[in-house]
Amino acid sequence: MITFSSVDLNAWLTAFLWPLARTLALMAATPVLGNTATPMRVKIGLGVLITLVVAPAIGPLPNVEPASPEGLLVLSQQIVIGLAMGFAMRIIFSAVELAGEIAGLQMGLGFATLFSPSSDGSTLVVGKFLGLLATLTFLSLNGHLMILSVLAESFNAFPISTEPLSALGWKTLADWGGTIFLSGLQLALPVVAALLIVNLALGILTRASPQLNVFAVGFPITLMVGMVVLMLSLPYFIPMIEKLIAQGVETMLEIARAARPSSLGSVPLR
């Protein structure tokens, strides 16, 4: 008769529970995979399937009880590192949507908003359009597969242990957060520059002809010029978005490496 001891059950539980926590946290924070339109059962089922594939390749695990304080600490660390890695990729989509927000405001479309389920708030239609463009680019590059590859590699870069997280990982994530403003402004720069010239021309025209109603004439002109410049700039957006996605994948792995504790030998491994 085959019998199982509590030690065996704890070993099987920890070998599956801790990798599952990191996987589900990554899927919850990353774009596309963590979209709110995806049913929760699908997300959990996909996370379990990915964990079953990745778990056998993970190295030695801490020999601690899952329900002990040390085990709960390990569980919380896996959730935090998964959320940090997923947030690093979500920053790219936030940067693209920020570019749309800036361009839309300059075009006079500040009143044209749509409800965004991903951010639980309203976003301008131009930002939503560029966000969909970034999503299509992400899927065309197999970005979701790259994320899963980074997830599997992260268990080597950041092994499961009871050691506290390094502060260098948070610094890496904070530095990467500046990409939102830098890349968002770079993407919106053609529209902003063109509309700045249009607004200067309208200002000179209003100065030369004070009786001209600038509000009745300026809005259609800025809207038309903005749409034309945005249409002409779309072919140049794709290479920039591809570059951001590649940098985001690299940053995800850098965060896992930077958050790795300096020592991993305080708890005996099995």
Rosetta blueprint (number, residue, H / E / L):
1 M L
2 I L
3 T L
4 F L
5 S L
6 S H
7 V H
8 D H
9 L H
10 N H
11 A H
12 W H
13 L H
14 T H
15 A H
16 F H
17 L H
18 W H
19 P H
20 L H
21 A H
22 R H
23 T H
24 L H
25 A H
26 L H
27 M H
28 A H
29 A H
30 T L
31 P L
32 V L
33 L L
34 G L
35 N L
36 T L
37 A L
38 T L
39 P L
40 M H
41 R H
42 V H
43 K H
44 I H
45 G H
46 L H
47 G H
48 V H
49 L H
50 I H
51 T H
52 L H
53 V H
54 V H
55 A H
56 P H
57 A H
58 I L
59 G L
60 P L
61 L L
62 P E
63 N L
64 V L
65 E L
66 P L
67 A L
68 S L
69 P H
70 E H
71 G H
72 L H
73 L H
74 V H
75 L H
76 S H
77 Q H
78 Q H
79 I H
80 V H
81 I H
82 G H
83 L H
84 A H
85 M H
86 G H
87 F H
88 A H
89 M H
90 R H
91 I H
92 I H
93 F H
94 S H
95 A H
96 V H
97 E H
98 L H
99 A H
100 G H
101 E H
102 I H
103 A H
104 G H
105 L H
106 Q H
107 M H
108 G L
109 L L
110 G L
111 F L
112 A L
113 T E
114 L E
115 F E
116 S E
117 P L
118 S L
119 S L
120 D L
121 G E
122 S E
123 T E
124 L E
125 V H
126 V H
127 G H
128 K H
129 F H
130 L H
131 G H
132 L H
133 L H
134 A H
135 T H
136 L H
137 T H
138 F H
139 L H
140 S H
141 L L
142 N L
143 G H
144 H H
145 L H
146 M H
147 I H
148 L H
149 S H
150 V H
151 L H
152 A H
153 E H
154 S H
155 F H
156 N H
157 A H
158 F L
159 P L
160 I L
161 S L
162 T L
163 E L
164 P L
165 L L
166 S L
167 A H
168 L H
169 G H
170 W H
171 K H
172 T H
173 L H
174 A H
175 D H
176 W H
177 G H
178 G L
179 T H
180 I H
181 F H
182 L H
183 S H
184 G H
185 L H
186 Q H
187 L H
188 A H
189 L H
190 P H
191 V H
192 V H
193 A H
194 A H
195 L H
196 L H
197 I H
198 V H
199 N H
200 L H
201 A H
202 L H
203 G H
204 I H
205 L H
206 T H
207 R H
208 A H
209 S L
210 P L
211 Q L
212 L L
213 N L
214 V H
215 F H
216 A H
217 V H
218 G H
219 F H
220 P H
221 I H
222 T H
223 L H
224 M H
225 V H
226 G H
227 M H
228 V H
229 V H
230 L H
231 M H
232 L H
233 S H
234 L H
235 P H
236 Y H
237 F H
238 I H
239 P H
240 M H
241 I H
242 E H
243 K H
244 L H
245 I H
246 A H
247 Q H
248 G H
249 V H
250 E H
251 T H
252 M H
253 L H
254 E H
255 I H
256 A H
257 R H
258 A H
259 A L
260 R L
261 P L
262 S L
263 S L
264 L L
265 G L
266 S L
267 V L
268 P L
269 L E
270 R L
